[in-house]
Structure formats: structure tokens, C-alpha cells
Amino acid sequence: MADVNSSLQIDPGREGAEIKAPRRSPHEIPNVTYGWLSRLRSYFILDPLIWLYTFVLGIIALPGGLFDKDGRRLHWFSRAWSWLIMETILSPVKVTGLDKIDTLKAHVYAVNHASALDIPVLYVYLPFQFRIVFKKELLVYPVVGWQLKRSGQVCIDQQKPTNSIASIRSAVKSLKAGMPLVIYPEGGRTPDGEIKPFLPGAFFLAIKAQVDIVPVALVGTYELLPMNTYHIKCRLLEMRVGEPISTVGLTMRDLKSVSAKVQKAVEDLYYRDGPATV
């Protein structure tokens, strides 16, 4: 009886409690299950290796980072760390659409955020140095927080935006100088794999610097490693890159319309073909 009850969900929003089937992940691969062997592999092999890479490379990067004015050395370490992770988790990534983007120009890359492993995917498969906009809360993590801060990433304090003025000015200056920027417009990871509403302010930097916004959809990363678990479910991933969206001539009054346009573009990419395929 317990098994039957656990496979059903009760919707308390309606009188009589309607019984509903559990919601599937957006890009769940049909007929593929991950049992106890998958969990053991993750808990005793994959997860410890990732923590080892993080600790060792983070410590090695410390001396070089002290003299790294433009962040190139630390970007190399971040990419090496990401490459090791991607090789370890046995999850190949299919990239589509990036060949249509002029990667020599500075763009703001708007990416859906579903997993802690989104960052390694981006570091390995975006073939250029970039900066990432991240939340202040990440600074509390040992090694990772230091790496983010010292490598010139853009720290945003969502509780006190005025504390982020210096970082914002630096990001705009870097964009105008040709440094691409990666942002997560949802403001955090999705708890269920579905794309959440974009924060209009996320595109302030793109409009301020008058650079194009490139929509990017990471497919399968939520199913690979969702929130609140350490169980890595090795699978095929996909990075889908869309057409650039111009901000030339736009002002802060256009933030909401730009946000809606970019969100639709990312959603179209994300939900287009279902699970990632070879």
C-alpha cells in the first residue's frame, strides 16, 4: 500500500483532493532508470573525485591568482577543473548553434540554470574566456568563492543591490572592451527542471553596454544532477545556442520586453526537441 501511495500526488488545491500522476522531468529519457549501482558509483567515485579536483586545483591556483590581472590564468584553471569533471561524469555534450555566433564579439549569454554542473559545461564548451554573474552567497564556499572573486567574476548582492555598483560598472566596462558575459536570468537554480520567470534586471548590463544577448539552453543538466542530491545520473547533454538578440538603441525602459523576448527564445530552445539525442 505504501508503494501505491508514494507513486501518487495529492493536489490540495481542489476540494476532494484530486489524485495526479507524478510530474516527469522535462528531459527525462524514456525507459532509462538509475538504480543503486548508479548511486554507489556517484557517492563513492564521481562525487569524491569532483571534490578532489576542486580542492587540488583551487589550492594550486592560489599563487598564480595573486598575479593574474586579467583572470586568464584562473580561467585556465577553471576550464581544466571543468574538463576533468566532464570527463569523469561520462556525460557527453552535443553543441548546436554555436557555429552561427561570432564568438570574437562580446555578447551576453543568457543561460537557463538547472544544475550545479551547468558551469563545467559552459567552461568546456564555450571556446573563449568569459565572466560569470553570480550571487554573493557563493562567496562563503571555500576555494570556490575565492576563485570566483579573484578571477574577476561579477558578484551581485540581491539583498542590497547598491553594494553591487562597483561590480556592475566593472562588468559594463569589460563588455565594452570585448569580454563576454554569462548570466543566469532566473536568478537561481530551478527546483523542478522547468524554466522559471526571468528577472528583467538581468539584462541591464547588455542594454547598458549595447551588446547582443545570446539565448542558450542547457538540456539534460537538471536530470543529470538536480537540487538537493549528490546522485549524478550520467547521460547525454546538449547545449543549444540561439540567434543573437540585439539591444542597439534600447534603454532601461525596454528591460521587461527584452526579458520576455529572451525568455521565449530560451524556452523555444529548451523545449524544442525533448531529451538530448545523438
N, C-alpha and C positions, 0 to 999 in steps of 0.2 A: 504493500500500500504506500509506503514511503517513497518508493521509486516512481510510482504514478504521480503522486503529489508534487514531487520535485521536478517533474517534466512539464508542469503546467504553471501558468502565471495567473494570478487573480488581479483583475482590474477593479480597484476600489472606487473608481471614479463614477461608476454607474450603479444604480440600485439593483440589487440582486447579484452583484459581483460576477461579471461576465468572465468566463474562462477563455483564455487565449493561449495559443501555442507560443513557445519561447521565440524571441526575435533572433534571426540568424545574423551573423556578422555580414557587413556589406559585401565583402570579397572572400567569403568562406569558400574553399574549394570543395565541390561536391564529392561525397564518398571518401573523404580523407579524414582519418581520425588520428589523434595523438594520445597514446596510452602511457602507461607507467614507464616504459623504456625511454620514451621521449622525455619524460620528466626527469628521469635519472641522468640522462645524457646532459640535459640542461643544467640541473642543480650541481652535478659533480664534475662536469667537464667544461661546458660552454661558459657558464657564469663565472667560475673561478678564473678561467683564462682571461675573460674580459676585465675583471678586476685587477688581474696581474698586469695586463697591458697598460691599464690606466695608471696604476701606481708606478711601474717602472719607467714608462715613457714620460710621465709627469715629473718624476724626480730628475731624470736625465735632462729634460727641457729647462729646468730651473736656471742653471748657469747661463745658458745661451739666451734665455729670455731677458736677462738683465741688460743685454746689449743689443736687443732686437728692436730697433726704432720703428721699422715699418711692418713688423709682425710676420715677415716672410719665413723666418726660421721656425717660429711657433706654428705657423700654418703647415709647414712641412711635417712637424711632429704630429699635429692633429690629423693630417692626412695619413701618415704612417700608422697611427693608432687606429684610424678608421679602416684602413686596408686590412690590418690584422684581424679586426673584428669581423669584417665582411667575409674574409677567407675562413674564419673559424665557424661562423654560424651556418655555413653551407646554404646560403640563400642568394642565388644569382639574381642580378638585376637587369631587366630589359629596359633600355632607354629609347624613347621615341620623341621626335620633335626637336631635340636639342640641335640637330644639324641645320635647322632653319633659323637659328638665332645667331646674330652677330655677337659672339662672346667677347670680342675685343672692345665692345662698348660697355659702359656701365649701365646696368639695369637693376631694378629692384625685383627680386624673385619672390613671389608670394606663394608659400608652400603650406598645404594642409598639414596639421600636426597630430599624429595619431600614436606615436611610439617614441620611447627613449632612443630607439635605434634609427630614427629619422636622420639625425646629424651625421652618423657614419656614412649613410647612403649618399648624402649631399657632398661630403668631403671627398668621397671616392669618385663620384660620377659627375660632378661639376668640375670641368677641367681648367679651373682658374682660381686664383686667390680671391676670397670674398670676406666680408664681415657679416656677423650674425647679430640680430637684435634679440636680446634675451632678458628675462625677468631678474630683478635684483635678488630674488630668493635663491637663485642658483649659486650665488657667491658663497653661501655657507658650506657648500660641499668641498671637502679637502681636495687639493690638486686640481679638480675640475674648475672650481671657482677661480682659483688663482690663474689658471690657464686662460680662461675667458677674459678676465680683466687685463692681464698682462699682454695678451695678443691683440688688444685694440678692438675687441668686440663692443657692441653698443648696449650698454646697460640701461634698462628702463625701470624706474620705480613707479609702479602702477598706483601705489597708495599716495605718493607725493610726487606728482609729475614735475613740479618745479625743481626737484632735485636732479632731474634728468636733462636740464637745459644744456649743460656742457657736452654731454654725450650726443644730444641731438644736433647741436651745432657742428660737432666733430664729424658726425655721420653725413650731414649735408655737404660739408667741405670735402670729405672723401669721395662721395658720389660725383660731385662736380669735377674732381681730379681724376676720375676713372675707376674707382674701386667699387665693384658690385656689392650689393647688399642683399641678404636673405632675411625675410621676415615671416613670422607665423601669425597671420591676421586674426586667427581665432583667439589669440591671447593665452593659449594653453592647450594641453593635450585633450583630445576628445575621449570621453569615458566609454563610448559605445561604437566608435568607428565611423559614425555619421559626421559629416561636416557641419560645424556649428556656425552661428552668425559671425560675420567678420566685424571687427572693431574699425569703424571709419577712420579713427586717428592713426591706424597702422599705415595709411598711405600718405600721411603728412610729409614724410621725407621725400617720397617720389615726386610729389607736386612741388615741393619747395626747391628741389634740385632740377625739376623739369626733365626727368628721365622716364623711360618706358617701364611699365610693370609687366613682368613675365609670369603668367599663371603656371604653377607646377603642381601636379597631383602625384603623391606617393601612394601607390596601390599595393595593399597586402601587408604594410608595416604594422597596422593595428592587429591583424590576425597573427603576425609574427610575434609581437610582444605588446599586449595591451597593458593598461594601467593595473597596478596592484598585483603583479605577479612577476616571478622570475623564470617562468616556464617559456623558453624560446622555442617556437614551433617552426622549424626550418621549412622554408617554402620559397617558391619563385616570387620575386617582387617586380614592380615596374615603376619607372619614373616617366610620367607623361608630361611633356612640355608644350604649352600652347603658344598662340600668336601673341606678340607684344601688344600691350595696350598703352597708347600714347597719353602723356599728361601735358603736352605742349599747349600753353595758353590757358591751362586750368588754374583755378585759385582754390583757397580753402573752402569756398562755398560749394565746390564740386566734390567734396570728400565723400558724402553719402552716395552720390550717383556713381562715382568711381569705385567705391567699395562694393556696391551692388553688381556692377559690371564685372569686376574681378572675381567676386564670389561665384557668379553664374559660370564664368569661364572655367574656374577650378572644379566646380561641381560637374560641368559637362565632361571634363576630362576624367574625373574620378569615377563617375557612374556610367561612363560610356559603354564599356565592353564587359563589365563584370570582373571576375578574378583575372589576375595577370596570367597570360598564356605565352607559350614559346613562340 
